[in-house]
Amino acid sequence: MKKTAMRVAALVAGVALVAMRGAPAAESAAAAPGASPSAGLDGARGTLDKWVETQQIISREKKDWQQAKELLTSRIQLVKDEIAQLRQRVDETHKSEQDFQKTRGETVGERETARSVAGELAGAAGELEGKVRSLYKAMPESMRDKIQPLYDRMPADPSTSKVTVAERYQNILGILNEMNRLNGEVTVASEIRSLSDGKPSEVKTVYLGLGQAWYLSARGEAGVGRPGPEGWKWQPAPQVAAEVGRVLEILQNKSSPRFVALPVTIQ
């Protein structure tokens, strides 16, 4: 724009100079007798041409400036729009970061709570496993087949075991469910037991739940057993041989059901 203004000023100065020079010449021609009138006309025509050319230059410069202004204005608006979009993205990023930090804090809190609860559950599982081991001794050897795999999976040292807390509870519940089922049934099992002659013989044992049992050999020797801290304790009981025989016949469907009295010790 500075160059355009200088060009316009130079042209205007040129026109003015020509006009100043043309005026004395015209006066001299009028004053001088015999001067040609065409000389003054040519000077005026040249001055007019310069003025028209100057006006054309000014009009062209204005048009160019208007176009440049419109282009510049559109570019400025475009830059403003981009700045607004960038600010919006920055705000969204800040909000997302805040939401992430909030969610992360909640997740960390939940994880710490879960660790605390897992620690408590692991401690409780250890206590239950100790009680299950004690109850396991009350299980007759002939009835341990179903729970033996679960019992073997209980870790001897939970602190060094890779068994998860969930698996430990599954083992405990599996053992307790089976023991609870057996404790509510009357079961007959074939077992080997040392009799009065000291020789091992096969006997039929009737278990009343897991609280008491009676056995009877093929020779008619009877006995009674009860669970203790270190397993079942057995002792001869010849006085119940007949009753145990009748119970076996009923359970084996060899006799009709009827009431049979057997001595029971409740601890």
C-alpha positions in Angstrom: 0.0 0.0 0.0 2.9 2.3 0.7 4.3 1.8 -2.8 0.8 2.4 -4.4 0.4 5.7 -2.5 3.9 6.8 -3.6 3.0 6.0 -7.3 -0.3 8.0 -7.1 1.5 11.0 -5.5 4.2 10.9 -8.2 1.5 10.9 -10.9 -0.4 13.8 -9.4 2.8 15.8 -9.0 3.6 15.1 -12.7 0.2 16.3 -13.8 0.5 19.5 -11.7 3.9 20.2 -13.1 2.7 19.8 -16.7 -0.3 22.1 -15.9 2.1 24.8 -14.4 4.3 24.6 -17.4 1.4 24.7 -19.9 -0.2 27.8 -18.3 2.8 30.2 -19.0 3.2 28.8 -22.4 -0.5 29.5 -23.2 -0.1 33.0 -21.9 3.0 33.5 -23.9 1.3 32.2 -27.0 -1.7 34.5 -26.5 0.6 37.4 -25.8 3.0 36.7 -28.6 1.6 37.9 -31.9 1.7 35.2 -34.5 1.9 32.1 -32.0 0.2 28.9 -33.1 -3.1 28.1 -31.2 -2.5 24.3 -31.6 0.5 24.3 -29.2 -1.8 25.3 -26.2 -4.4 22.7 -27.3 -1.8 19.9 -27.4 -0.6 20.8 -23.9 -4.1 20.7 -22.5 -4.7 17.4 -24.2 -1.6 15.9 -22.7 -2.5 17.1 -19.3 -6.0 15.5 -19.6 -4.4 12.2 -20.7 -2.2 12.2 -17.6 -5.2 12.9 -15.4 -7.2 10.1 -16.9 -4.3 7.7 -16.5 -3.9 8.8 -12.9 -7.6 8.1 -12.2 -7.3 4.7 -13.8 -4.3 3.8 -11.7 -6.1 5.0 -8.5 -9.2 2.9 -9.4 -7.1 -0.2 -10.1 -5.2 0.2 -6.9 -8.5 0.5 -4.9 -9.9 -2.6 -6.6 -6.7 -4.5 -5.8 -6.8 -3.3 -2.2 -10.5 -4.3 -1.8 -9.7 -7.8 -3.1 -6.7 -8.1 -0.9 -8.7 -6.9 2.1 -11.5 -9.4 1.5 -8.9 -12.2 1.2 -7.1 -11.1 4.3 -10.4 -10.8 6.2 -11.4 -14.4 5.2 -8.0 -15.7 6.3 -8.3 -13.9 9.7 -11.7 -15.4 10.2 -10.4 -18.9 9.3 -7.6 -18.5 11.8 -10.1 -17.4 14.5 -12.2 -20.5 13.8 -9.2 -22.7 14.1 -8.2 -21.1 17.4 -11.8 -21.6 18.7 -11.7 -25.3 17.7 -8.3 -25.7 19.3 -9.6 -24.1 22.5 -12.6 -26.4 22.5 -10.3 -29.5 22.0 -8.1 -28.3 24.9 -11.1 -27.9 27.1 -12.4 -31.4 26.1 -8.9 -32.8 26.8 -8.8 -31.2 30.2 -12.3 -32.6 31.0 -11.3 -36.0 29.8 -8.2 -35.9 31.9 -10.2 -34.9 35.0 -12.7 -37.7 34.3 -9.8 -40.2 33.9 -8.2 -39.1 37.2 -11.6 -39.4 39.0 -12.2 -42.9 37.5 -8.6 -43.9 38.3 -9.0 -42.8 41.9 -12.2 -44.8 42.2 -10.6 -47.8 40.6 -7.6 -47.6 42.9 -10.0 -47.4 45.9 -12.0 -50.4 44.7 -8.8 -52.4 44.2 -7.6 -51.6 47.7 -10.9 -52.6 49.1 -10.9 -55.8 47.1 -7.4 -56.6 48.3 -8.5 -56.0 51.9 -11.5 -58.3 51.5 -9.4 -60.9 49.7 -7.0 -60.9 52.7 -9.9 -61.4 55.1 -11.4 -64.2 53.1 -8.0 -65.9 52.9 -7.7 -65.7 56.6 -11.2 -67.1 57.1 -10.4 -69.9 54.6 -7.4 -70.9 56.6 -9.5 -71.3 59.8 -12.2 -73.3 57.9 -9.5 -75.6 56.5 -8.2 -76.3 60.0 -11.7 -77.3 61.1 -12.3 -79.4 58.0 -9.1 -81.3 58.8 -10.4 -82.1 62.2 -13.8 -83.2 60.8 -12.0 -85.3 58.2 -10.8 -87.6 61.0 -14.5 -88.3 61.8 -15.0 -89.7 58.3 -14.8 -93.5 58.1 -12.0 -94.6 55.8 -14.6 -96.5 53.6 -16.4 -93.2 52.9 -13.5 -90.9 52.1 -13.3 -91.7 48.4 -15.5 -88.9 47.2 -13.9 -86.2 49.4 -10.3 -87.3 49.1 -9.5 -85.4 45.9 -10.9 -82.2 47.5 -9.1 -82.8 50.7 -5.8 -83.3 48.9 -6.2 -80.0 47.1 -6.3 -78.0 50.4 -2.9 -76.3 50.7 -0.8 -77.3 53.6 0.8 -73.8 53.6 -1.6 -71.2 52.1 1.2 -68.5 52.1 3.2 -70.5 49.5 0.4 -72.2 47.6 -0.8 -71.2 44.2 -4.3 -72.3 44.9 -6.7 -69.3 44.8 -9.0 -68.3 47.6 -12.0 -69.2 45.4 -10.7 -72.7 44.8 -10.0 -73.1 48.5 -13.6 -72.3 49.3 -14.8 -74.6 46.6 -12.8 -77.5 48.2 -14.2 -76.6 51.7 -17.8 -76.5 50.5 -17.4 -79.7 48.6 -16.1 -81.6 51.6 -18.7 -80.1 54.0 -21.6 -80.9 51.6 -20.6 -84.5 51.3 -20.1 -84.9 55.0 -23.5 -83.3 55.7 -25.1 -85.7 53.3 -23.5 -88.7 54.9 -24.3 -87.4 58.4 -28.0 -87.6 57.5 -28.1 -91.1 56.1 -27.8 -94.7 57.4 -25.0 -96.3 55.4 -23.8 -99.9 55.2 -20.1 -100.5 54.3 -18.0 -103.6 54.0 -14.8 -103.2 56.0 -11.8 -105.1 57.3 -11.5 -105.1 61.1 -9.5 -107.0 63.7 -11.7 -109.2 65.8 -11.3 -111.1 69.1 -8.8 -113.5 67.7 -6.6 -110.6 66.5 -7.0 -111.6 62.9 -8.4 -109.1 60.3 -11.8 -110.2 59.1 -14.5 -108.7 56.8 -17.4 -107.2 58.6 -20.6 -105.3 57.7 -20.7 -101.9 59.3 -23.9 -99.9 59.8 -23.1 -96.1 60.1 -25.8 -93.9 61.7 -24.7 -90.7 60.1 -21.2 -89.9 61.3 -22.0 -90.2 65.0 -22.0 -93.9 65.7 -21.7 -97.3 64.0 -22.1 -101.0 64.7 -20.4 -103.9 62.9 -21.2 -107.6 62.6 -18.9 -110.3 61.2 -19.9 -113.5 59.4 -19.1 -115.4 62.7 -21.6 -113.2 64.6 -19.1 -111.0 66.4 -20.4 -107.5 66.9 -19.0 -104.2 68.0 -19.6 -100.5 68.3 -17.6 -97.6 67.1 -17.6 -93.8 67.7 -15.5 -91.0 66.2 -12.8 -89.5 68.3 -10.1 -86.7 67.9 -7.8 -89.1 66.1 -10.4 -91.2 64.2 -12.9 -93.9 65.0 -12.6 -96.0 68.1 -14.0 -99.6 68.0 -14.8 -102.0 70.8 -16.5 -105.4 71.0 -20.3 -105.3 71.8 -21.6 -108.9 71.6 -24.9 -107.9 73.2 -26.0 -106.1 70.1 -25.2 -108.8 67.6 -28.8 -109.8 67.1 -30.1 -106.3 66.7 -27.3 -105.4 64.2 -28.2 -108.5 62.2 -31.8 -107.5 62.0 -30.8 -103.9 60.9 -28.6 -105.4 58.1 -31.4 -107.6 56.9 -33.8 -104.6 56.7 -31.2 -102.4 54.9 -30.4 -105.2 52.4 -34.2 -105.7 51.7 -34.1 -109.2 53.2 -36.6 -108.3 55.9 -39.6 -106.0 56.3 -38.9 -102.6 57.9 -39.6 -102.5 61.7 -38.3 -100.8 64.8 -35.0 -102.0 66.1 -33.5 -100.7 69.3 -29.8 -100.1 69.4 -27.7 -98.4 72.1 -26.5 -94.9 71.2 -24.1 -92.7 73.0 -24.6 -89.0 72.6 -21.6 -86.7 73.4 
